[in-house]
Amino acid sequence: MNEQTEGITWVLKFYTSDTIALFKDTDKEDKEKALKTSWETAEPGRAEKAAKSRLRFIAQQKVK
């Protein structure tokens, strides 16, 4: 939620005798995961270095 989405609601009404299935489309997340996996395959240890770098950055931001 943020200022732009606050107060927005959805109402869905279905009238059917058939089965309806609602599911999250994970295509974007799947593509991002595949990309990160390819990076790690090309350069082993990349994810670990990135995690350590992120932790250092967060620690520096807390100090400020």
All heavy atoms as TSV, in Angstrom:
chain	resi	resn	atom	element	x	y	z
A	1	MET	N	N	0.832	-1.184	0.000
A	1	MET	CA	C	0.000	0.000	0.000
A	1	MET	C	C	0.881	1.253	0.000
A	1	MET	O	O	1.907	1.289	0.648
A	1	MET	CB	C	-0.870	0.034	1.246
A	1	MET	CG	C	-1.978	-0.995	1.270
A	1	MET	SD	S	-3.203	-0.582	0.074
A	1	MET	CE	C	-4.618	-0.374	1.053
A	2	ASN	N	N	0.444	2.235	-0.742
A	2	ASN	CA	C	1.094	3.532	-0.716
A	2	ASN	C	C	0.029	4.596	-0.931
A	2	ASN	O	O	-1.162	4.291	-0.982
A	2	ASN	CB	C	2.220	3.616	-1.756
A	2	ASN	CG	C	1.731	3.402	-3.178
A	2	ASN	OD1	O	0.617	3.787	-3.534
A	2	ASN	ND2	N	2.552	2.805	-4.005
A	3	GLU	N	N	0.420	5.836	-1.038
A	3	GLU	CA	C	-0.548	6.922	-1.186
A	3	GLU	C	C	-1.414	6.756	-2.435
A	3	GLU	O	O	-2.587	7.112	-2.444
A	3	GLU	CB	C	0.170	8.265	-1.225
A	3	GLU	CG	C	0.823	8.646	0.085
A	3	GLU	CD	C	1.604	9.948	-0.014
A	3	GLU	OE1	O	1.578	10.597	-1.070
A	3	GLU	OE2	O	2.234	10.315	0.991
A	4	GLN	N	N	-0.835	6.227	-3.505
A	4	GLN	CA	C	-1.577	6.074	-4.751
A	4	GLN	C	C	-2.576	4.932	-4.698
A	4	GLN	O	O	-3.608	4.975	-5.356
A	4	GLN	CB	C	-0.618	5.863	-5.928
A	4	GLN	CG	C	0.249	7.071	-6.204
A	4	GLN	CD	C	1.249	6.808	-7.322
A	4	GLN	OE1	O	1.575	5.658	-7.599
A	4	GLN	NE2	N	1.728	7.863	-7.943
A	5	THR	N	N	-2.284	3.888	-3.926
A	5	THR	CA	C	-3.175	2.735	-3.889
A	5	THR	C	C	-4.068	2.701	-2.654
A	5	THR	O	O	-4.943	1.851	-2.558
A	5	THR	CB	C	-2.368	1.429	-3.945
A	5	THR	OG1	O	-1.474	1.381	-2.829
A	5	THR	CG2	C	-1.588	1.323	-5.237
A	6	GLU	N	N	-3.860	3.608	-1.724
A	6	GLU	CA	C	-4.668	3.622	-0.509
A	6	GLU	C	C	-6.124	3.901	-0.858
A	6	GLU	O	O	-6.444	4.798	-1.626
A	6	GLU	CB	C	-4.144	4.699	0.453
A	6	GLU	CG	C	-4.791	4.652	1.817
A	6	GLU	CD	C	-4.176	5.640	2.779
A	6	GLU	OE1	O	-3.020	6.045	2.556
A	6	GLU	OE2	O	-4.859	6.004	3.735
A	7	GLY	N	N	-7.000	3.095	-0.318
A	7	GLY	CA	C	-8.425	3.295	-0.544
A	7	GLY	C	C	-8.962	2.613	-1.795
A	7	GLY	O	O	-10.157	2.642	-2.055
A	8	ILE	N	N	-8.092	1.984	-2.574
A	8	ILE	CA	C	-8.542	1.282	-3.767
A	8	ILE	C	C	-9.013	-0.109	-3.359
A	8	ILE	O	O	-8.327	-0.826	-2.641
A	8	ILE	CB	C	-7.421	1.164	-4.819
A	8	ILE	CG1	C	-7.053	2.545	-5.341
A	8	ILE	CG2	C	-7.861	0.250	-5.958
A	8	ILE	CD1	C	-5.907	2.532	-6.320
A	9	THR	N	N	-10.180	-0.478	-3.796
A	9	THR	CA	C	-10.707	-1.813	-3.521
A	9	THR	C	C	-11.226	-2.432	-4.806
A	9	THR	O	O	-11.535	-1.724	-5.770
A	9	THR	CB	C	-11.854	-1.761	-2.494
A	9	THR	OG1	O	-12.893	-0.934	-3.011
A	9	THR	CG2	C	-11.382	-1.216	-1.165
A	10	TRP	N	N	-11.304	-3.735	-4.819
A	10	TRP	CA	C	-11.832	-4.474	-5.956
A	10	TRP	C	C	-13.016	-5.305	-5.476
A	10	TRP	O	O	-12.986	-5.885	-4.401
A	10	TRP	CB	C	-10.786	-5.433	-6.520
A	10	TRP	CG	C	-9.656	-4.766	-7.219
A	10	TRP	CD1	C	-8.564	-4.185	-6.651
A	10	TRP	CD2	C	-9.506	-4.587	-8.621
A	10	TRP	NE1	N	-7.741	-3.673	-7.604
A	10	TRP	CE2	C	-8.294	-3.910	-8.838
A	10	TRP	CE3	C	-10.266	-4.941	-9.723
A	10	TRP	CZ2	C	-7.842	-3.584	-10.095
A	10	TRP	CZ3	C	-9.813	-4.623	-10.977
A	10	TRP	CH2	C	-8.628	-3.950	-11.158
A	11	VAL	N	N	-14.035	-5.343	-6.278
A	11	VAL	CA	C	-15.166	-6.221	-6.010
A	11	VAL	C	C	-15.371	-7.067	-7.261
A	11	VAL	O	O	-15.608	-6.545	-8.347
A	11	VAL	CB	C	-16.451	-5.416	-5.698
A	11	VAL	CG1	C	-17.618	-6.345	-5.501
A	11	VAL	CG2	C	-16.240	-4.534	-4.484
A	12	LEU	N	N	-15.222	-8.360	-7.116
A	12	LEU	CA	C	-15.410	-9.277	-8.230
A	12	LEU	C	C	-16.619	-10.160	-7.934
A	12	LEU	O	O	-16.709	-10.759	-6.871
A	12	LEU	CB	C	-14.184	-10.172	-8.424
A	12	LEU	CG	C	-12.871	-9.469	-8.731
A	12	LEU	CD1	C	-11.732	-10.477	-8.733
A	12	LEU	CD2	C	-12.953	-8.779	-10.073
A	13	LYS	N	N	-17.524	-10.210	-8.856
A	13	LYS	CA	C	-18.688	-11.082	-8.706
A	13	LYS	C	C	-18.733	-12.020	-9.888
A	13	LYS	O	O	-18.637	-11.590	-11.036
A	13	LYS	CB	C	-19.973	-10.255	-8.661
A	13	LYS	CG	C	-20.092	-9.384	-7.438
A	13	LYS	CD	C	-21.420	-8.654	-7.422
A	13	LYS	CE	C	-21.511	-7.754	-6.206
A	13	LYS	NZ	N	-22.827	-7.099	-6.115
A	14	PHE	N	N	-18.821	-13.296	-9.589
A	14	PHE	CA	C	-18.882	-14.303	-10.629
A	14	PHE	C	C	-20.197	-15.053	-10.501
A	14	PHE	O	O	-20.571	-15.484	-9.418
A	14	PHE	CB	C	-17.730	-15.313	-10.483
A	14	PHE	CG	C	-16.382	-14.712	-10.721
A	14	PHE	CD1	C	-15.609	-14.245	-9.666
A	14	PHE	CD2	C	-15.875	-14.621	-12.010
A	14	PHE	CE1	C	-14.363	-13.695	-9.884
A	14	PHE	CE2	C	-14.621	-14.071	-12.233
A	14	PHE	CZ	C	-13.867	-13.606	-11.172
A	15	TYR	N	N	-20.871	-15.169	-11.587
A	15	TYR	CA	C	-22.099	-15.948	-11.651
A	15	TYR	C	C	-21.898	-17.004	-12.730
A	15	TYR	O	O	-21.916	-16.700	-13.916
A	15	TYR	CB	C	-23.302	-15.057	-11.999
A	15	TYR	CG	C	-23.522	-13.954	-10.996
A	15	TYR	CD1	C	-22.983	-12.686	-11.213
A	15	TYR	CD2	C	-24.228	-14.179	-9.835
A	15	TYR	CE1	C	-23.178	-11.671	-10.286
A	15	TYR	CE2	C	-24.428	-13.172	-8.902
A	15	TYR	CZ	C	-23.902	-11.915	-9.142
A	15	TYR	OH	O	-24.087	-10.913	-8.231
A	16	THR	N	N	-21.649	-18.226	-12.317
A	16	THR	CA	C	-21.361	-19.279	-13.279
A	16	THR	C	C	-21.655	-20.642	-12.676
A	16	THR	O	O	-21.679	-20.796	-11.448
A	16	THR	CB	C	-19.896	-19.215	-13.747
A	16	THR	OG1	O	-19.691	-20.214	-14.736
A	16	THR	CG2	C	-18.937	-19.404	-12.608
A	17	SER	N	N	-21.867	-21.593	-13.515
A	17	SER	CA	C	-22.021	-22.965	-13.048
A	17	SER	C	C	-20.712	-23.738	-13.263
A	17	SER	O	O	-20.596	-24.884	-12.859
A	17	SER	CB	C	-23.162	-23.662	-13.792
A	17	SER	OG	O	-22.901	-23.644	-15.181
A	18	ASP	N	N	-19.727	-23.102	-13.884
A	18	ASP	CA	C	-18.424	-23.708	-14.114
A	18	ASP	C	C	-17.474	-23.383	-12.964
A	18	ASP	O	O	-17.711	-22.481	-12.177
A	18	ASP	CB	C	-17.801	-23.199	-15.415
A	18	ASP	CG	C	-18.531	-23.684	-16.650
A	18	ASP	OD1	O	-19.157	-24.761	-16.565
A	18	ASP	OD2	O	-18.475	-22.997	-17.678
A	19	THR	N	N	-16.378	-24.108	-12.922
A	19	THR	CA	C	-15.343	-23.866	-11.918
A	19	THR	C	C	-14.477	-22.687	-12.354
A	19	THR	O	O	-14.109	-22.579	-13.514
A	19	THR	CB	C	-14.447	-25.109	-11.756
A	19	THR	OG1	O	-15.271	-26.209	-11.376
A	19	THR	CG2	C	-13.375	-24.879	-10.707
A	20	ILE	N	N	-14.177	-21.825	-11.392
A	20	ILE	CA	C	-13.320	-20.668	-11.661
A	20	ILE	C	C	-12.058	-20.823	-10.823
A	20	ILE	O	O	-12.132	-21.150	-9.643
A	20	ILE	CB	C	-14.031	-19.344	-11.294
A	20	ILE	CG1	C	-15.237	-19.148	-12.185
A	20	ILE	CG2	C	-13.073	-18.170	-11.406
A	20	ILE	CD1	C	-16.060	-17.944	-11.834
A	21	ALA	N	N	-10.916	-20.580	-11.435
A	21	ALA	CA	C	-9.646	-20.645	-10.719
A	21	ALA	C	C	-8.943	-19.302	-10.832
A	21	ALA	O	O	-8.789	-18.757	-11.916
A	21	ALA	CB	C	-8.769	-21.743	-11.291
A	22	LEU	N	N	-8.541	-18.765	-9.710
A	22	LEU	CA	C	-7.759	-17.537	-9.663
A	22	LEU	C	C	-6.360	-17.910	-9.193
A	22	LEU	O	O	-6.200	-18.643	-8.219
A	22	LEU	CB	C	-8.363	-16.524	-8.692
A	22	LEU	CG	C	-9.774	-16.048	-8.999
A	22	LEU	CD1	C	-10.262	-15.122	-7.894
A	22	LEU	CD2	C	-9.827	-15.356	-10.336
A	23	PHE	N	N	-5.353	-17.421	-9.882
A	23	PHE	CA	C	-3.987	-17.720	-9.470
A	23	PHE	C	C	-3.093	-16.553	-9.836
A	23	PHE	O	O	-3.386	-15.768	-10.720
A	23	PHE	CB	C	-3.478	-19.022	-10.104
A	23	PHE	CG	C	-3.475	-18.996	-11.605
A	23	PHE	CD1	C	-2.343	-18.617	-12.297
A	23	PHE	CD2	C	-4.605	-19.339	-12.328
A	23	PHE	CE1	C	-2.336	-18.574	-13.679
A	23	PHE	CE2	C	-4.609	-19.301	-13.716
A	23	PHE	CZ	C	-3.473	-18.922	-14.391
A	24	LYS	N	N	-1.999	-16.471	-9.116
A	24	LYS	CA	C	-1.018	-15.417	-9.345
A	24	LYS	C	C	-0.178	-15.767	-10.556
A	24	LYS	O	O	0.313	-16.893	-10.680
A	24	LYS	CB	C	-0.124	-15.257	-8.119
A	24	LYS	CG	C	0.896	-14.158	-8.255
A	24	LYS	CD	C	1.735	-14.025	-7.004
A	24	LYS	CE	C	2.772	-12.935	-7.181
A	24	LYS	NZ	N	3.622	-12.794	-6.003
A	25	ASP	N	N	0.013	-14.818	-11.444
A	25	ASP	CA	C	0.873	-15.004	-12.600
A	25	ASP	C	C	2.320	-14.784	-12.149
A	25	ASP	O	O	2.705	-13.675	-11.792
A	25	ASP	CB	C	0.500	-14.017	-13.703
A	25	ASP	CG	C	1.334	-14.166	-14.953
A	25	ASP	OD1	O	2.141	-15.112	-15.037
A	25	ASP	OD2	O	1.174	-13.335	-15.867
A	26	THR	N	N	3.111	-15.831	-12.151
A	26	THR	CA	C	4.491	-15.749	-11.656
A	26	THR	C	C	5.503	-15.659	-12.787
A	26	THR	O	O	6.699	-15.849	-12.548
A	26	THR	CB	C	4.810	-16.974	-10.779
A	26	THR	OG1	O	4.651	-18.158	-11.562
A	26	THR	CG2	C	3.921	-17.039	-9.547
A	27	ASP	N	N	5.058	-15.363	-13.983
A	27	ASP	CA	C	5.956	-15.323	-15.139
A	27	ASP	C	C	7.115	-14.345	-14.922
A	27	ASP	O	O	8.270	-14.678	-15.164
A	27	ASP	CB	C	5.173	-14.952	-16.397
A	27	ASP	CG	C	6.002	-15.086	-17.657
A	27	ASP	OD1	O	6.687	-16.115	-17.799
A	27	ASP	OD2	O	5.964	-14.162	-18.502
A	28	LYS	N	N	6.821	-13.151	-14.434
A	28	LYS	CA	C	7.868	-12.145	-14.224
A	28	LYS	C	C	8.874	-12.620	-13.170
A	28	LYS	O	O	10.086	-12.525	-13.377
A	28	LYS	CB	C	7.246	-10.821	-13.790
A	28	LYS	CG	C	8.243	-9.718	-13.582
A	28	LYS	CD	C	7.578	-8.413	-13.205
A	28	LYS	CE	C	8.580	-7.317	-12.952
A	28	LYS	NZ	N	7.959	-6.068	-12.530
A	29	GLU	N	N	8.361	-13.152	-12.060
A	29	GLU	CA	C	9.246	-13.645	-11.008
A	29	GLU	C	C	10.091	-14.806	-11.509
A	29	GLU	O	O	11.272	-14.921	-11.176
A	29	GLU	CB	C	8.436	-14.073	-9.782
A	29	GLU	CG	C	7.816	-12.924	-9.013
A	29	GLU	CD	C	6.438	-12.536	-9.537
A	29	GLU	OE1	O	6.012	-13.067	-10.597
A	29	GLU	OE2	O	5.797	-11.687	-8.917
A	30	ASP	N	N	9.488	-15.695	-12.304
A	30	ASP	CA	C	10.228	-16.837	-12.848
A	30	ASP	C	C	11.369	-16.382	-13.762
A	30	ASP	O	O	12.465	-16.932	-13.717
A	30	ASP	CB	C	9.286	-17.770	-13.613
A	30	ASP	CG	C	8.267	-18.448	-12.710
A	30	ASP	OD1	O	8.461	-18.460	-11.480
A	30	ASP	OD2	O	7.259	-18.957	-13.258
A	31	LYS	N	N	11.109	-15.366	-14.587
A	31	LYS	CA	C	12.154	-14.851	-15.477
A	31	LYS	C	C	13.289	-14.216	-14.689
A	31	LYS	O	O	14.462	-14.396	-15.011
A	31	LYS	CB	C	11.559	-13.839	-16.453
A	31	LYS	CG	C	10.707	-14.464	-17.524
A	31	LYS	CD	C	10.132	-13.424	-18.462
A	31	LYS	CE	C	9.242	-14.054	-19.511
A	31	LYS	NZ	N	8.611	-13.063	-20.385
A	32	GLU	N	N	12.952	-13.462	-13.629
A	32	GLU	CA	C	13.981	-12.842	-12.798
A	32	GLU	C	C	14.822	-13.905	-12.093
A	32	GLU	O	O	16.046	-13.776	-12.004
A	32	GLU	CB	C	13.341	-11.900	-11.780
A	32	GLU	CG	C	12.779	-10.643	-12.397
A	32	GLU	CD	C	12.044	-9.761	-11.405
A	32	GLU	OE1	O	11.942	-10.118	-10.208
A	32	GLU	OE2	O	11.559	-8.703	-11.834
A	33	LYS	N	N	14.169	-14.955	-11.597
A	33	LYS	CA	C	14.899	-16.034	-10.926
A	33	LYS	C	C	15.840	-16.733	-11.903
A	33	LYS	O	O	16.988	-17.031	-11.564
A	33	LYS	CB	C	13.914	-17.029	-10.331
A	33	LYS	CG	C	14.562	-18.111	-9.517
A	33	LYS	CD	C	13.538	-19.023	-8.883
A	33	LYS	CE	C	14.203	-20.107	-8.066
A	33	LYS	NZ	N	13.221	-21.005	-7.459
A	34	ALA	N	N	15.372	-16.980	-13.125
A	34	ALA	CA	C	16.214	-17.619	-14.138
A	34	ALA	C	C	17.411	-16.741	-14.481
A	34	ALA	O	O	18.529	-17.241	-14.664
A	34	ALA	CB	C	15.393	-17.908	-15.387
A	35	LEU	N	N	17.205	-15.431	-14.551
A	35	LEU	CA	C	18.299	-14.512	-14.847
A	35	LEU	C	C	19.350	-14.548	-13.741
A	35	LEU	O	O	20.557	-14.660	-14.007
A	35	LEU	CB	C	17.761	-13.095	-15.030
A	35	LEU	CG	C	18.777	-12.010	-15.319
A	35	LEU	CD1	C	19.494	-12.284	-16.634
A	35	LEU	CD2	C	18.089	-10.649	-15.358
A	36	LYS	N	N	18.901	-14.497	-12.488
A	36	LYS	CA	C	19.837	-14.541	-11.362
A	36	LYS	C	C	20.583	-15.868	-11.320
A	36	LYS	O	O	21.777	-15.909	-11.008
A	36	LYS	CB	C	19.088	-14.306	-10.050
A	36	LYS	CG	C	18.618	-12.879	-9.891
A	36	LYS	CD	C	17.878	-12.674	-8.589
A	36	LYS	CE	C	17.387	-11.251	-8.457
A	36	LYS	NZ	N	16.663	-11.033	-7.190
A	37	THR	N	N	19.892	-16.942	-11.642
A	37	THR	CA	C	20.537	-18.256	-11.685
A	37	THR	C	C	21.605	-18.295	-12.761
A	37	THR	O	O	22.706	-18.831	-12.550
A	37	THR	CB	C	19.493	-19.360	-11.924
A	37	THR	OG1	O	18.522	-19.320	-10.873
A	37	THR	CG2	C	20.133	-20.731	-11.963
A	38	SER	N	N	21.317	-17.690	-13.912
A	38	SER	CA	C	22.315	-17.672	-14.993
A	38	SER	C	C	23.532	-16.852	-14.591
A	38	SER	O	O	24.659	-17.196	-14.939
A	38	SER	CB	C	21.703	-17.138	-16.290
A	38	SER	OG	O	21.468	-15.746	-16.221
A	39	TRP	N	N	23.318	-15.775	-13.840
A	39	TRP	CA	C	24.449	-14.976	-13.365
A	39	TRP	C	C	25.322	-15.809	-12.427
A	39	TRP	O	O	26.548	-15.767	-12.503
A	39	TRP	CB	C	23.975	-13.740	-12.628
A	39	TRP	CG	C	23.342	-12.684	-13.472
A	39	TRP	CD1	C	23.431	-12.535	-14.821
A	39	TRP	CD2	C	22.511	-11.620	-13.001
A	39	TRP	NE1	N	22.710	-11.440	-15.225
A	39	TRP	CE2	C	22.132	-10.854	-14.131
A	39	TRP	CE3	C	22.037	-11.240	-11.757
A	39	TRP	CZ2	C	21.314	-9.736	-14.043
A	39	TRP	CZ3	C	21.221	-10.128	-11.666
A	39	TRP	CH2	C	20.883	-9.387	-12.804
A	40	GLU	N	N	24.672	-16.529	-11.516
A	40	GLU	CA	C	25.410	-17.339	-10.551
A	40	GLU	C	C	26.160	-18.465	-11.262
A	40	GLU	O	O	27.284	-18.797	-10.888
A	40	GLU	CB	C	24.459	-17.914	-9.498
A	40	GLU	CG	C	25.140	-18.677	-8.384
A	40	GLU	CD	C	26.046	-17.840	-7.490
A	40	GLU	OE1	O	25.868	-16.608	-7.419
A	40	GLU	OE2	O	26.939	-18.426	-6.860
A	41	THR	N	N	25.567	-19.033	-12.283
A	41	THR	CA	C	26.217	-20.095	-13.046
A	41	THR	C	C	27.455	-19.553	-13.767
A	41	THR	O	O	28.504	-20.199	-13.780
A	41	THR	CB	C	25.241	-20.713	-14.069
A	41	THR	OG1	O	24.105	-21.218	-13.363
A	41	THR	CG2	C	25.890	-21.830	-14.851
A	42	ALA	N	N	27.322	-18.363	-14.325
A	42	ALA	CA	C	28.439	-17.759	-15.058
A	42	ALA	C	C	29.551	-17.296	-14.124
A	42	ALA	O	O	30.724	-17.310	-14.489
A	42	ALA	CB	C	27.941	-16.584	-15.897
A	43	GLU	N	N	29.172	-16.882	-12.921
A	43	GLU	CA	C	30.158	-16.364	-11.960
A	43	GLU	C	C	29.832	-16.910	-10.569
A	43	GLU	O	O	29.143	-16.242	-9.793
A	43	GLU	CB	C	30.112	-14.831	-11.954
A	43	GLU	CG	C	31.179	-14.172	-11.133
A	43	GLU	CD	C	31.059	-12.649	-11.148
A	43	GLU	OE1	O	30.535	-12.078	-12.106
A	43	GLU	OE2	O	31.495	-12.047	-10.161
A	44	PRO	N	N	30.284	-18.121	-10.228
A	44	PRO	CA	C	29.987	-18.718	-8.926
A	44	PRO	C	C	30.412	-17.806	-7.771
A	44	PRO	O	O	31.468	-17.184	-7.814
A	44	PRO	CB	C	30.796	-20.012	-8.933
A	44	PRO	CG	C	30.943	-20.337	-10.379
A	44	PRO	CD	C	31.080	-18.997	-11.063
A	45	GLY	N	N	29.579	-17.701	-6.759
A	45	GLY	CA	C	29.867	-16.857	-5.599
A	45	GLY	C	C	29.312	-15.459	-5.724
A	45	GLY	O	O	29.382	-14.657	-4.786
A	46	ARG	N	N	28.736	-15.125	-6.864
A	46	ARG	CA	C	28.220	-13.781	-7.108
A	46	ARG	C	C	27.110	-13.411	-6.110
A	46	ARG	O	O	27.092	-12.309	-5.568
A	46	ARG	CB	C	27.690	-13.680	-8.532
A	46	ARG	CG	C	27.131	-12.329	-8.890
A	46	ARG	CD	C	26.497	-12.375	-10.294
A	46	ARG	NE	N	25.864	-11.119	-10.612
A	46	ARG	CZ	C	26.335	-10.240	-11.469
A	46	ARG	NH1	N	27.450	-10.484	-12.107
A	46	ARG	NH2	N	25.702	-9.119	-11.695
A	47	ALA	N	N	26.189	-14.346	-5.866
A	47	ALA	CA	C	25.067	-14.068	-4.959
A	47	ALA	C	C	25.556	-13.798	-3.537
A	47	ALA	O	O	25.058	-12.898	-2.864
A	47	ALA	CB	C	24.077	-15.228	-4.977
A	48	GLU	N	N	26.541	-14.570	-3.104
A	48	GLU	CA	C	27.091	-14.380	-1.756
A	48	GLU	C	C	27.775	-13.014	-1.633
A	48	GLU	O	O	27.595	-12.299	-0.646
A	48	GLU	CB	C	28.075	-15.490	-1.424
A	48	GLU	CG	C	28.585	-15.442	-0.007
A	48	GLU	CD	C	29.526	-16.587	0.312
A	48	GLU	OE1	O	29.481	-17.615	-0.393
A	48	GLU	OE2	O	30.318	-16.437	1.253
A	49	LYS	N	N	28.554	-12.639	-2.647
A	49	LYS	CA	C	29.213	-11.317	-2.635
A	49	LYS	C	C	28.172	-10.206	-2.635
A	49	LYS	O	O	28.335	-9.200	-1.944
A	49	LYS	CB	C	30.133	-11.168	-3.838
A	49	LYS	CG	C	31.380	-12.028	-3.778
A	49	LYS	CD	C	32.411	-11.690	-4.835
A	49	LYS	CE	C	31.865	-11.689	-6.225
A	49	LYS	NZ	N	32.870	-11.541	-7.284
A	50	ALA	N	N	27.107	-10.383	-3.393
A	50	ALA	CA	C	26.052	-9.365	-3.456
A	50	ALA	C	C	25.366	-9.223	-2.100
A	50	ALA	O	O	25.072	-8.105	-1.658
A	50	ALA	CB	C	25.038	-9.719	-4.533
A	51	ALA	N	N	25.093	-10.347	-1.443
A	51	ALA	CA	C	24.442	-10.307	-0.131
A	51	ALA	C	C	25.322	-9.573	0.889
A	51	ALA	O	O	24.843	-8.746	1.665
A	51	ALA	CB	C	24.127	-11.715	0.343
A	52	LYS	N	N	26.617	-9.860	0.875
A	52	LYS	CA	C	27.543	-9.188	1.796
A	52	LYS	C	C	27.620	-7.692	1.498
A	52	LYS	O	O	27.636	-6.863	2.403
A	52	LYS	CB	C	28.936	-9.805	1.705
A	52	LYS	CG	C	29.021	-11.176	2.317
A	52	LYS	CD	C	30.420	-11.754	2.179
A	52	LYS	CE	C	30.500	-13.151	2.746
A	52	LYS	NZ	N	31.839	-13.739	2.579
A	53	SER	N	N	27.641	-7.346	0.230
A	53	SER	CA	C	27.686	-5.943	-0.168
A	53	SER	C	C	26.431	-5.213	0.305
A	53	SER	O	O	26.497	-4.088	0.804
A	53	SER	CB	C	27.826	-5.834	-1.687
A	53	SER	OG	O	27.783	-4.494	-2.101
A	54	ARG	N	N	25.287	-5.873	0.150
A	54	ARG	CA	C	24.022	-5.271	0.582
A	54	ARG	C	C	24.010	-5.053	2.093
A	54	ARG	O	O	23.562	-4.015	2.576
A	54	ARG	CB	C	22.849	-6.167	0.162
A	54	ARG	CG	C	21.499	-5.662	0.597
A	54	ARG	CD	C	21.076	-4.460	-0.191
A	54	ARG	NE	N	19.772	-4.014	0.252
A	54	ARG	CZ	C	19.361	-2.774	0.231
A	54	ARG	NH1	N	20.129	-1.822	-0.248
A	54	ARG	NH2	N	18.171	-2.459	0.659
A	55	LEU	N	N	24.518	-6.014	2.849
A	55	LEU	CA	C	24.574	-5.874	4.307
A	55	LEU	C	C	25.489	-4.720	4.715
A	55	LEU	O	O	25.169	-3.962	5.638
A	55	LEU	CB	C	25.037	-7.177	4.952
A	55	LEU	CG	C	24.024	-8.324	4.916
A	55	LEU	CD1	C	24.660	-9.595	5.469
A	55	LEU	CD2	C	22.772	-7.970	5.688
A	56	ARG	N	N	26.635	-4.573	4.025
A	56	ARG	CA	C	27.532	-3.442	4.309
A	56	ARG	C	C	26.825	-2.116	4.029
A	56	ARG	O	O	26.922	-1.165	4.810
A	56	ARG	CB	C	28.809	-3.536	3.474
A	56	ARG	CG	C	29.846	-4.481	4.010
A	56	ARG	CD	C	31.197	-4.305	3.340
A	56	ARG	NE	N	31.149	-4.354	1.896
A	56	ARG	CZ	C	31.272	-5.440	1.146
A	56	ARG	NH1	N	31.452	-6.615	1.752
A	56	ARG	NH2	N	31.214	-5.393	-0.160
A	57	PHE	N	N	26.106	-2.046	2.926
A	57	PHE	CA	C	25.390	-0.829	2.567
A	57	PHE	C	C	24.340	-0.484	3.631
A	57	PHE	O	O	24.242	0.666	4.062
A	57	PHE	CB	C	24.702	-0.992	1.198
A	57	PHE	CG	C	23.815	0.153	0.838
A	57	PHE	CD1	C	24.348	1.345	0.354
A	57	PHE	CD2	C	22.442	0.052	0.972
A	57	PHE	CE1	C	23.530	2.412	0.020
A	57	PHE	CE2	C	21.610	1.120	0.643
A	57	PHE	CZ	C	22.158	2.297	0.166
A	58	ILE	N	N	23.582	-1.479	4.064
A	58	ILE	CA	C	22.563	-1.249	5.085
A	58	ILE	C	C	23.188	-0.764	6.374
A	58	ILE	O	O	22.689	0.153	7.028
A	58	ILE	CB	C	21.727	-2.515	5.301
A	58	ILE	CG1	C	20.854	-2.783	4.066
A	58	ILE	CG2	C	20.846	-2.396	6.534
A	58	ILE	CD1	C	20.153	-4.132	4.068
A	59	ALA	N	N	24.314	-1.360	6.763
A	59	ALA	CA	C	25.008	-0.943	7.977
A	59	ALA	C	C	25.484	0.503	7.867
A	59	ALA	O	O	25.373	1.280	8.823
A	59	ALA	CB	C	26.194	-1.870	8.249
A	60	GLN	N	N	25.998	0.883	6.704
A	60	GLN	CA	C	26.432	2.273	6.499
A	60	GLN	C	C	25.262	3.238	6.589
A	60	GLN	O	O	25.392	4.336	7.126
A	60	GLN	CB	C	27.113	2.417	5.147
A	60	GLN	CG	C	28.461	1.762	5.059
A	60	GLN	CD	C	29.023	1.798	3.643
A	60	GLN	OE1	O	28.338	2.154	2.697
A	60	GLN	NE2	N	30.273	1.385	3.497
A	61	GLN	N	N	24.113	2.850	6.077
A	61	GLN	CA	C	22.936	3.715	6.109
A	61	GLN	C	C	22.433	3.903	7.533
A	61	GLN	O	O	21.959	4.978	7.887
A	61	GLN	CB	C	21.809	3.141	5.225
A	61	GLN	CG	C	22.150	3.129	3.743
A	61	GLN	CD	C	22.500	4.495	3.220
A	61	GLN	OE1	O	21.758	5.450	3.379
A	61	GLN	NE2	N	23.656	4.610	2.577
A	62	LYS	N	N	22.544	2.857	8.366
A	62	LYS	CA	C	22.121	2.955	9.761
A	62	LYS	C	C	23.010	3.912	10.533
A	62	LYS	O	O	22.562	4.614	11.434
A	62	LYS	CB	C	22.125	1.581	10.425
A	62	LYS	CG	C	20.969	0.714	9.980
A	62	LYS	CD	C	20.980	-0.618	10.682
A	62	LYS	CE	C	19.813	-1.473	10.233
A	62	LYS	NZ	N	19.802	-2.784	10.889
A	63	VAL	N	N	24.306	3.938	10.184
A	63	VAL	CA	C	25.257	4.812	10.860
A	63	VAL	C	C	24.918	6.265	10.558
A	63	VAL	O	O	25.013	7.130	11.416
A	63	VAL	CB	C	26.709	4.482	10.421
A	63	VAL	CG1	C	27.684	5.514	10.937
A	63	VAL	CG2	C	27.090	3.092	10.919
A	64	LYS	N	N	24.509	6.538	9.329
A	64	LYS	CA	C	24.168	7.910	8.939
A	64	LYS	C	C	22.902	8.290	9.617
A	64	LYS	O	O	22.538	9.164	10.118
A	64	LYS	CB	C	23.960	7.999	7.428
A	64	LYS	CG	C	25.229	7.809	6.652
A	64	LYS	CD	C	24.963	7.902	5.168
A	64	LYS	CE	C	26.232	7.642	4.376
A	64	LYS	NZ	N	26.052	7.721	2.945
